[in-house]
Amino acid sequence: ARRRTVAHAAGTEEERHPVTGLPPGPYPVGVTTVQLDDHSRKDPDGGARCLQTEIWYPATDDARAQPKNLYSDFLARRARQEYIDRAEDADAIGGYRAGLTIEELDRSWQNLGVRDARLRGAEEGPWPVVLFSHGSGALC
């Protein structure tokens, strides 16, 4: 299970994230992928420099009942099996346990976001913008 329930001292129960131990925020979370192409810079293959970008945002309440995002959804949205195969190469990304597969990550990765959920209305904002650069481990 991706969520667990814990009892508070007052006797009420609240969902907690299994990794952080914190309760989820008041809104469901949506996530979508866009690719940004910089034609002024070239990748080693000669094409435009591209940046696969994940955008996380507050989603509408119906996202609570939708399937949660999978780890493999970040690998080119499962468009091509070769991307998943390359991600499982021994030298693909350091710091992971040997033999760890994308299939296993799909079963165990802790994620509460919903892929391409509907965006919550701007009238409920303002919403913060958070930028995070995770390095060069993503596919393009």
Buried (B, 14 or more C-beta within 10 A) or exposed (E): EEEEEEEEEEEEEEBBBEEEEEEBEEBBBBBBBEEEEEEEEEEEEEEBBBEBEBEEBBBBEEBEEBEBBBBBBBBBBBEEEEBBEEBBEEEEEEEEEEEEEBEEBBEEBEBBBBBBBBBBEEEEEEEEEEEEEEEEEBBB
